[in-house]
Amino acid sequence: MKSVTIAEASEKLSELFDAALRGEEVIITKDGQTSIKLTPATPIKSRQPGSAKGKVWMSEDFDEPLEEFKDYM
């Protein structure tokens, strides 16, 4: 774990970002109190075609007109 003050963080921001991306815990303190914790954003999983196969279905009458709207057709 790296713990730095705001003044140190402003001088070494790029270095602290790199440390957080490597998985290190980076804490920035102000007046001796923990203020900020740098952590990498969770990566979004890439989409994979067919991953929802079998999870989604439509009823046989999906495209049929709704009973409530017959007066408008």
BELJO-V121357 format. One record per backbone hydrogen bond with DSSP energy under -0.5 kcal/mol. NH is the residue of the N-H (numbers start at 1). CO is the residue of the C=O. Records with the same first field share a line. If there is no record, write none. Layout:
NH = CO / CO
//
This chain:
2 = 25
4 = 27
6 = 29
9 = 5
10 = 6
11 = 7
12 = 8
16 = 12
17 = 13
18 = 14
19 = 15
20 = 16
21 = 17
22 = 18
23 = 20
24 = 19
26 = 24 / 38
27 = 2 / 25
28 = 36
29 = 4 / 27
30 = 33
33 = 30
35 = 28
36 = 28
38 = 26
39 = 37
40 = 20
51 = 48
53 = 50
55 = 52
56 = 52
62 = 59
64 = 61
69 = 66
70 = 67
72 = 69
73 = 70
//
